[in-house]
Amino acid sequence: MKSRIIFSLLFSIFSGLQAIACEVCQANQPKALKNITHGTGPQGNWDYIIISVAVVIVSITLFLSLKFLIKPGEKDPAHIKNIVVEQKP
């Protein structure tokens, strides 16, 4: 069940990548980013550093949010999560 959800999520994210950039944008993009984004793309090395840092921050945030959403680790029966999450016998 979990693998089916993960596969569906990944498929929906990566299936649309080829349809994002138009022909004009493809000509103006650096070789590494062709068919991915609109616009002129990164203009210098600082842009790549900023994008890399943003990707790391978003990845860590996504990982931690999913981790604590799926298995929060709180055992207290009075915890607020028990309002939303049903306890399985």
N, C-alpha and C positions, 0 to 999 in steps of 0.2 A: 504494500500500500504506500509506504513512504517513498520507495524507489519510483513508483509510478508518478507521484506528485512531483518529485525532484526532476524526473525526466521531462515531464510536461512543462515545468517551469523553465528549465534550460532550453528546451526546444523552442518555446515561445519567445525567449529572449534572443537566441541566436538565429532564428529563422528569418527575421526581418532585417538583418544587417545589410544585405545586398541591395535592399530597396531604399535605403536612407539617402544616399548621395545622388545628385543629378549629374548630367554629362558635363556641364560647365564646371561644377565643383570638382569632379574627378580630375579634370585637366589641371586645376590649380592646387591640388593636394600633393603633399610629399608622398614618395613611393610607399612608405609604411602605412599611410592612412587612406589610401585610395579606396573608394566604395564604402567608406565608413561614415564620414561627416560632411556637412555642408560648410561652405565658407572657404576661406583661404588656408585654414589650418594654422598650426604653430608657426610663429615668425622667427623664433630664435631658440637658443638653448634654455633660456629661463622659462619659456612656455612649456617645454618638455619636463622641466623640474617641477613646475607648479602642477602640471597634469599628473605626474607620477606621485607626488605627495597627496593629491586629492584622491587618487585611486587607492592608495594605501589606507587613507583615513576612512573612505567609504567601505572598503573591504573589511577592515577591522570592526567598524560599526555594524555592518551587516552580519558578520560572524557572531559577534557578541549578542546582538539583539535576537538572532535565531536561537543561539545557545540558551539564553535565559528565557526565551518564550517556550521552547520545547521542554526544557528540563530546568526549571528555576532553582531547585534544590532547597526550597523553603519547606520545613517540616511542621511548622506551627499551624494547628488547625484553625486558629483565629486570623490567619494571614488573609489579606484582601484578595489574593488570587483565587481563594476557594469560593468567592462569589461567582467567578467566571468559569473556573475549571471544575468539572464534576469529578468527584473522587470515585475511582474504580474499586470495586470490592476485591 
